[in-house]
Structures are given as C-alpha cells and as structure tokens.
Amino acid sequence: MPIPEFIRKELRVGDSDDNVFSGRPIEFNDDYFKTLWSRLKRRIQRLESKVLSTHLDILALLKSLNAQAQYTSYKERWGIQV
C-alpha cells in the first residue's frame, strides 16, 4: 500500500517484536482501547451537556429581557426547540 510522504516522516522503525500501538514488546492490556473509548464518550457527553446548558442560559436571558426578535433568531440559528 502506498504511504504518503507526510506520513512516512512521522513513522518510526522499531524492533520487529514491538507492538504497533505500544511501541514495546509488551502490548497494552485487552481492555485498553475499550477504556479509552469509554473515557472519551463520557467527556463528549459532559461537553454536550455544558453546551446545551449554555444555550438554555442564553435563551433564558434573552427571554427575560423580552428581546423576542433576538430570542427567535437564536432559536432558529441553533435549531433549539423549547
């Protein structure tokens, strides 16, 4: 398979006994990638929750200021249904 030059610059040649992912003769444990994925998923969910909370805070502020035009525009822009 052809490998682009910019990737070749990043490749490191190691021992033929080295594991591709760990770079050592000893591989990561069986659940290594499963654990990483679970951690990433939790972080994404927390971030999504914070973003939604921020949108709802902005909507509440605009609504409380009785800025109906801005409120409607913001809802339409972000596709938020309240």
N, C-alpha and C positions, 0 to 999 in steps of 0.2 A: 504494500500500500504506500503511495507517495505521501511524504510528510513535508508540509510547508516549511520553508526556511526559518520563519519566525518561531516555529515550534522547536525545530532542531536546535536552535540556540539555547533553549531552556532545558533540553533533555540532558540528563546526567547519566553517564555509563557507570554502572556499579558492578559488583560481583554477579556472576551468573546465578548464584544461590540466593541473592537478595530478593525479598518480596517486592513486588511492583509498588504497593501502597505504602509500606512502612520504610522501605529503603534499607532494611536489615534482614538478616537471615530468619529472624523470628517474625511471624506475621501478627497482625492485630488479632484480637480475640474475635470469636464468631459473631458477637453482637455489636461490634464496633460501629459499623455503618448504620445499623438499626438505631443505636443510641444517638448518634449524631443527627439522624433524621428526626427523631423524637424531640430532641432539644431545639432544632431549627423550627419545627412545626409549632412548638409552644411559644417560641419568640415571635413568630409570624402572627399567631393568634393574639398575643398581648399587644403587638403593634397595631393590628387591625382594630382591636378594642379601643386603644387610645385614639386612633384616628376617628373612629365613629363618635367617641365621646367628645372630641374636639369639635366635630361638625355639629353635634347636637347642642353644644355650648354656644357656638356661634349663632345657630338658628334661634336659640332661646334669647340671646342678647338682641338680635335684630328684631325679633318679635316684640320683646319688651320695650324697645324704642319706638314701636309702632311704625317701623320702616317697611311697610308692606311691599313696596316695589323691590327693595333690596332682598327681602325675605324670599319672595317668589323667584327672583333671579338666581339667588344662591341655591335654592332647592332644585331648580331646573338644571343649573350648571352641574351639580354633583349627583343628580338623579336620586335625590333623597325624598322618600315619601314619609310624611309624618301623619 
